[in-house]
Amino acid sequence: MHALLPTTAPLPLFDVAASRRIESRALAHSPDLMERAGLAVAKLALALRRGEGPVWVVCGPGNNGGDGRVAARRLAQRGVPVHVGHDTPERPALVIDALLGLGLNRAPSADMLATMVAMQSCGAPILAVDLPSGLLADTGQAAGERAVRADHTLTLLTLKPGLFTGEGRAHAGRIWFDDLGIAPDEAATATLLGPAPLPERSATSHKGSHGQVLVVGGAPGLQGAARLAARAALACGAGRVYLDLLGQSAGEPADPAWAELMRGSLAALPQAVGVIGCGGGAAIAQALPDLLQRLQHLVVDADALNALAADPGLQALLRSRPAGSTLLTPHPLEAARLLGRDTRNLQADRLAAARELAARCNATVVLKGSGSIIASPGERPALCASGGPALGTAGSGDVLAGWLGGLWAQQPTHGAHAIACAGVDAHGRAVEAGGVWRAGDLIDRLAARR
């Protein structure tokens, strides 16, 4: 058993169907599996319990409840006072939530909702077994009007996607994992990202060895977004970074604060990695046809995504690009526009939405948000558990787009999916110290970790 985050390597994720199959086969070969699960819960409960009050164990009817009952027995054997039931004991020192688990496929009943409310309001820390009750394992959304907000979650046997995306992180608290000694015997549904190595730089390399980035955007009044993207690309290590600011006057420098950034255009730089749309405003739509047809590698963000959503002709150009050459970085509203649906519907199943958008656009998609998802045609999707609310600040998405462009310039033989996985994880890890980071400071954090 170990605390899961931050991850030190990529890890496999398994949806409900796969987890059920793995569990069924494991039970057939290891009849004591529930005993091992309950013992793991009891051990963590002993470490988390504070005070002399009882451990309140709330058990449901399924295997999750069985794990809770084993944990209760193990705790009692250690002399820990235990209360098993749905009625609230006096001053519990810990709540073990074993009410609803992997099998949840509908909204909890009124009685179960009442028990969940009681657990939440009793004042004791909550340890959820496998999943916080009421949370859907595949989507990270509540099955009904509420799900338990646990302080800790011990997920067992397999890692479930819903713990890491949607509302999962907000409900799971600190996530622990115990595989119960069982190695998964089928392919993962998705991958939980771990740190990726940064591009190596030869001792004899020079600026021409590390590629070029062309940032197109920054319409009048919106130039800060494009400049943030360009600064991030340069800080990432791209050899040369150029800015094509839409509507910029002839004598104006690319970025008065960063003399290393240069002015450029598509006509002179067709070989560059394009980062397009940051602060592009309405003007980016006119530039998009040439950009989509002429740039070999393309990171598409912000206003360029909105222009694509509004124009079927541009969407056709996007779909015609070679596989692995295009990376879209929408937040949920932008993704919803591209799919022609509302944001709430999209957020209800982020993993499915990212896959659908990737297939429809023939592109790699980074669906940003809590538990960003990377999806590409023909690739196993990936979820990012790094980052958090510290990235909820203006310009952080522009920094991500620029950083992705900088990575790609240095690794032009890599496909969009690999670039997205490496860049999204690095972007999240840069703010794991907590707090709220200005986008400019985020660039410095990313560069310091390089």
Buried (B, 14 or more C-beta within 10 A) or exposed (E): BEEBBEBEEBBBBBBBEBBBBBBEBBBEEBEEBBBBBBBBBBBBBBEBBEEEBBBBBBBBEBBBBBBBBBBBBBBBEEEBBBBBEBEBBEEBBBBBBBBBBBEBEEBBEEEBBEBBEBBBEBEBBBBBBBBBBBBBBBBBBBBBEBBBBBBBBBBBBBBBBBBBBBBBBBBBBBBBBBBBEBEBEEEBBBBBBBBBEBBEEEEEEEEEEBBBBBBBBBBEEBBBBBBBBBBBBBBBBBBBBBBBBBEBEEEEBBBEEBEEBBBBEBEEBEBBBBBBBBBBBEBBBEBBEBBBEBBBBBBBBBBBBBBBBEBEEBBEBBBEBEBBBBBBBBBBBBBBBBBEBEBEEBBBBBBBBBBBBBBBBBBBBBBBBBBBBBBBBEBBBBBBBBBBEBBEBEBBBBBBBBBBBBBBBBBEEBBBBBBBBBBBBBBBBBBBEEEEBEBBBBBBBBBEEB
